[in-house]
Amino acid sequence: MRKPLDLPAGPHNSPRVSPNGQSLAWWTEDANESNVWVYGLSGIAPARRLTFGGRNYRPIWTKDSQRIAFTSDREGDQALFWQAADGSGSAERLFKSEQGMRLQSESWLPDGRALIFSAVGVGIWMVAPGSPEKPKPLLAAGGNPNLSPDGRWLAYYSTESGRSEVYVQPFPITGGKYQVSTRGGDNALWSPDGKQLFYLSNPANEQRQILAVDIQTEPSFVVGKTTPLPIQVMQSGARDYDITPDGRYFVALFPPSQANSNKSPSEQIYVTLNWFEDLKQHVPVK
């Protein structure tokens, strides 16, 4: 079952659920501006605009759910910033990009001390907020990195085979890697328990299906069964879906064929309720 969230008019992009499961962040964009918004999933209060000034996008919560990191050009160049999620205080710069670099904040280390981000066309990097050390390159190519809950495995996509596929490498990076998708894929996301990896199929299509792959990490890394989920989402670049910390709900942008609302899917974000029950109706689950 799909339930639309009561949010301001879109289009919406890249919904992200806070680690405590209480709030949602996303960004909207039109010809004039781009801004990050915050919404309490209890539905008690209306959505609140977080950013003012410049174009702001690609939000990601800190591990303690207190701050949101995002990309912004508010100071004239593109950089990573973060700001208190409750709107108090002003945004602080985390990292200034080199000329022409397009930054996307992606995933925090489990202890929250460092942020993994991708620079489109440049690769995957890591930066420690407040540290005098410069950002550290992790991979020279690839994008949309997502770190496993235990911090030991980094999922990402790469076009090294000639098309976009999902790979996993040990973290810290050792050079060894495992290919997860076989027919194209990107925008990977670990399940909260680290036993599954989700990704989007058909990178060339606007409407994308979520696939779930069983992952074993002990005593060695093994890629298991791949199961298509009965969920298709809209996709605009960065990962346009997320999962709640308890693993019960997906939050995503849905195409018209799956939206149960009169509004355009670009105007609303939907929560997929009981997705695991839907899965069992399509595919037997042991």
C-alpha positions in Angstrom: 0.0 0.0 0.0 1.3 3.5 -0.9 0.5 6.5 1.3 1.3 10.1 0.1 3.0 12.4 2.6 1.4 15.8 3.2 4.2 17.9 1.8 4.4 21.3 -0.1 4.2 21.2 -3.8 7.3 19.7 -5.5 9.0 18.6 -7.5 10.7 16.6 -4.8 14.1 14.9 -4.8 16.2 12.5 -2.7 14.1 11.8 0.4 16.2 10.9 3.4 14.9 9.5 6.7 16.7 10.5 9.9 18.6 7.8 11.8 16.1 8.1 14.7 13.2 7.5 12.2 11.4 10.6 13.3 11.9 13.0 10.4 12.4 13.3 6.7 14.6 15.6 4.6 14.4 16.2 0.9 15.0 19.0 -1.6 12.8 20.9 -4.0 13.9 22.7 -7.2 12.4 25.1 -9.7 13.8 27.7 -12.1 14.5 30.2 -9.4 15.7 28.2 -6.3 16.6 24.9 -4.8 16.0 24.2 -1.1 16.2 21.6 1.6 13.1 20.8 3.6 12.4 18.9 6.9 9.2 17.1 7.9 8.3 15.3 11.1 6.9 11.9 10.2 4.4 12.1 13.0 2.5 14.5 10.8 1.8 16.8 13.7 3.5 19.9 12.2 3.8 21.0 8.6 7.0 20.7 6.6 9.6 23.4 7.3 12.1 24.9 4.9 15.6 24.6 6.3 17.8 26.4 3.8 17.8 30.0 2.6 20.1 31.6 0.1 21.7 30.0 -2.9 20.8 26.6 -4.5 20.8 23.9 -1.9 20.3 20.2 -2.5 21.2 16.5 -1.8 20.6 16.4 2.0 21.9 13.7 4.3 21.4 13.4 8.1 24.2 13.1 10.6 24.2 9.9 12.6 22.8 11.6 15.7 19.9 13.1 13.6 20.9 16.6 14.9 22.3 18.0 11.6 21.8 17.8 7.9 24.7 18.0 5.4 23.9 19.3 1.9 25.5 20.8 -1.2 25.1 24.5 -1.8 26.5 27.4 -3.9 25.4 30.0 -1.4 29.0 31.5 -1.2 29.5 31.6 -4.9 31.1 28.3 -5.4 29.9 24.7 -4.8 30.6 23.3 -1.4 29.4 21.0 1.3 27.6 22.6 4.3 25.8 21.3 7.3 23.2 22.9 9.5 21.2 22.1 12.6 18.1 20.2 11.6 15.8 22.3 13.9 16.8 25.4 11.9 18.8 27.0 14.7 22.1 28.6 13.9 23.5 29.2 10.4 24.9 26.7 7.9 28.7 25.9 8.2 30.9 25.0 5.3 32.5 21.6 5.5 34.4 21.4 2.2 35.0 23.6 -0.8 35.1 21.9 -4.1 37.8 22.3 -6.8 36.8 24.2 -9.9 34.1 22.3 -11.8 33.5 19.6 -9.2 29.9 18.7 -8.5 29.6 17.4 -5.0 27.1 14.9 -3.5 27.1 14.0 0.2 26.3 10.3 0.5 27.1 8.4 3.7 28.6 8.8 7.2 31.0 6.5 9.0 29.3 4.7 11.9 30.9 7.0 14.4 29.8 10.1 12.5 33.3 11.5 12.3 33.7 11.5 8.6 31.5 12.0 5.6 31.8 10.0 2.3 30.9 12.0 -0.7 31.1 11.7 -4.5 32.4 14.3 -6.9 30.7 13.7 -10.3 33.4 12.7 -12.8 36.1 12.7 -10.2 35.3 9.8 -7.9 34.5 9.0 -4.3 36.1 10.9 -1.4 35.9 11.2 2.4 36.2 14.3 4.6 36.2 14.7 8.4 34.3 17.9 9.5 36.3 20.1 11.7 39.6 18.3 10.9 42.5 20.2 9.4 43.2 17.3 7.1 42.2 17.6 3.4 39.6 15.3 1.9 40.9 11.9 1.2 40.2 10.2 -2.2 38.8 6.7 -1.9 38.0 5.6 -5.4 39.0 7.3 -8.6 35.8 6.4 -10.4 32.2 5.6 -9.3 29.4 7.3 -7.5 26.5 7.1 -5.0 28.6 5.3 -2.3 26.6 3.8 0.6 28.4 2.4 3.6 27.1 -0.7 5.4 25.7 -0.2 8.9 28.8 -1.8 10.5 31.1 0.4 8.4 32.9 -2.6 6.8 31.6 -2.5 3.3 31.2 0.3 0.7 28.6 -0.2 -2.0 28.7 2.1 -5.1 28.1 2.1 -8.8 30.7 2.2 -11.6 30.6 2.2 -15.4 34.0 0.4 -15.7 32.4 -2.6 -17.5 30.8 -0.3 -20.1 27.5 0.1 -18.3 26.5 1.1 -14.8 26.7 -1.8 -12.3 26.7 -2.1 -8.5 29.9 -3.2 -6.7 31.0 -3.6 -3.1 34.5 -3.1 -1.7 35.8 -3.7 1.9 36.1 -0.6 3.9 38.7 0.8 4.4 39.3 0.3 0.7 41.7 -2.6 -0.1 41.2 -2.9 -3.9 39.3 -6.1 -3.7 35.7 -5.8 -5.0 32.6 -7.8 -5.6 30.0 -7.2 -8.4 26.5 -7.3 -7.1 24.3 -6.4 -10.1 24.7 -8.2 -13.4 22.2 -6.5 -15.8 22.8 -2.9 -14.9 22.1 -1.0 -11.7 23.0 1.9 -9.5 21.9 3.9 -6.4 22.6 1.1 -3.8 21.3 1.2 -0.2 22.0 -1.2 2.6 19.2 -2.6 4.7 19.4 -1.5 8.4 20.6 -5.0 9.4 23.2 -5.2 6.7 21.9 -8.5 5.3 20.5 -7.1 2.1 21.6 -4.6 -0.5 18.9 -2.7 -2.5 19.6 -1.1 -5.8 17.7 0.3 -8.8 17.5 -1.6 -12.1 17.5 -0.3 -15.7 19.8 2.8 -15.3 18.6 4.1 -18.7 15.0 4.3 -17.6 13.2 7.0 -15.7 11.0 4.5 -13.9 13.2 2.1 -11.9 12.5 -1.1 -10.0 14.0 -1.7 -6.6 15.9 -5.1 -6.4 17.0 -6.7 -3.1 20.1 -8.9 -2.9 20.9 -11.2 0.0 24.4 -10.4 1.3 26.5 -12.6 3.5 29.6 -11.0 5.0 30.8 -13.8 7.4 33.0 -15.8 7.2 33.4 -14.3 3.7 31.5 -12.0 1.4 28.9 -13.8 -0.7 26.4 -12.3 -3.1 23.1 -14.3 -2.7 19.7 -14.3 -4.4 18.4 -11.3 -6.1 14.7 -10.6 -5.7 12.8 -7.8 -7.6 10.5 -5.9 -5.2 7.0 -4.9 -6.2 8.1 -1.2 -6.1 9.0 1.1 -8.9 10.3 4.6 -8.3 11.0 7.8 -10.1 14.7 8.5 -10.5 16.3 11.9 -11.2 19.9 11.3 -10.5 20.7 10.8 -6.8 19.0 8.0 -4.9 15.3 8.9 -4.8 14.3 6.3 -2.2 15.2 5.5 1.4 14.3 3.0 4.1 13.3 3.6 7.7 15.7 2.5 10.4 13.4 -0.3 11.5 13.3 -1.7 7.9 9.5 -1.6 7.7 8.9 1.2 5.3 10.3 2.6 2.0 10.0 6.3 1.3 10.2 7.0 -2.4 9.1 9.0 -5.4 6.5 6.8 -7.3 5.6 6.8 -11.0 1.9 7.4 -12.0 1.3 3.6 -12.4 1.9 3.1 -8.6 0.7 6.4 -7.1 -2.7 6.2 -5.4 -3.3 10.0 -5.6 -4.7 12.5 -8.0 -1.5 14.5 -7.7 1.5 14.1 -10.0 4.2 11.9 -8.6 6.6 14.8 -8.9 4.4 16.7 -6.4 4.5 14.1 -3.6 6.7 11.6 -1.8 5.1 8.3 -0.9 5.6 5.9 1.9 5.4 2.2 1.0 3.6 0.5 3.9 4.0 -3.2 4.6 6.4 -3.7 1.6 7.6 -7.0 3.1 4.1 -8.3 3.1 3.7 -7.2 -0.6 6.9 -9.0 -1.4 5.7 -12.3 0.2 2.6 -12.2 -2.0 4.8 -12.0 -5.1 7.8 -14.1 -4.1 7.8 -16.9 -1.4 10.1 -15.7 1.4 11.7 -18.3 3.7 
